[in-house]
Amino acid sequence: MTKFYELSTEQRLQQLEEQGILTASEKALFRDNTALPTTIASRLVENQIGTFPLPLGLANHFLIDGHQYLVPMAIEEPSVIAAASNAAQRVARSGGFTTQVQRQGIRAQIVFVGQLGQPQKFLKAQQRALKQVALQAHPSLIAHGGGLRQITVQQQEEFVEFQLLIDPGEAMGANVVNTIAEAVGHYLQIQLPQLEYLMAILSNHAPEQKVQAVAEVQFEQLQTSNLSGEVVARKIVQASKLAHISLARAATHNKGIMNGVQAVVLATGNDTRNVAASVYAGLNDQHRSLSSWHLTPKGLRGVLNLNLPLGSVGGAISTLPLAQINLKILQHPSAAQLMRIIASVGLASNLAALRALVTQGIQAGHMNLQLQSLALMAGARTSEIDLIVKQLRQQPQQANLAQAKALITKLRQQSQGGIE
Ligand code: MEV
């Protein structure tokens, strides 16, 4: 029998339908996708049967280093885009986000097992040759403004670890860095036959790819209908302090930041897992929270620091048609500009979450979209959703799936009654 991976996408879908795993209409949902054609999707992953669309929205009001941006965000969670836009507007009215970027390279580890007497002496003698091997492994990198920037070596217990710092140009760098690391690893193995080669791989710890976003927000931009801007600002500062001392709160605080960050990372075809690994690798017991908020004489000052390994070309970024369109909406940013934008969206998401938490609570802002998804889950048709949401909203304590289903049944009975 032909193996699943040997079939075309159409044949895989046919087989799944024949096996009763997919219905004909589910099969059509997988097949009829024009945004990411099978010709591309089937080259990106193995055993491809379809694509998995998420809602894509645009956050507005982002003023970053004096430039205005509309920011594409791909995310399934209600309220994230509205909240980021709302906070961005408060920041824009106070002067906008300012950012700083350092983008010096991605690290690779080449690791051997054994003891290397005088590792620094070995490295000094081999520096030139290693640079040449790296260059030959990826000659075009120099033309793209990148290249090998640094080599270090250290003996740690039984491991001899060489670290390369490679500037990947505008790419995120996974392919380039792994290619160079393996070539250098192979060369080193020949020079060091007494050591046992273990691995060569990029590191997702990316302290050389870092961005800082800063937002100043005036008191009047923070007030609510019943709390002054000063009171809200003071509460946000307390919330920020809590995230620094409480691990339980830090995880949630950081999650709110990653809501914004990962939605833009995904929309631009960047690697969300790489970003998650790098961001969390930058945290430790002394540094639990990604952001800090402090009072200033006129309002609040928020700072977000992220290790953010991103690219603006290469891999899925260049292959996914929607990522290309989203980058166009972002005015074709360089990788460094994309870091600035994404950090600003993270800080806006954080501000929105903290302001909501210390004032009306998080559920009030989520209510409308949550009720809509409840109505959808209960089987409401598009034409019925608004009415069901309105009815659910009248008794928010009873807004559950059973109630939504009951309201739909009642609505349909009433409209049948009306027709008769
Ligand atoms: C929900 O996705 C994110 C929040 O929990 C973040 C936070 O608590 O700061 C609202």
Residues whose N, C-alpha, C, O or C-beta is under 5 A from the ligand:
A	BS01	MEV	T252 H253 K255 G256 A353 L354 I362
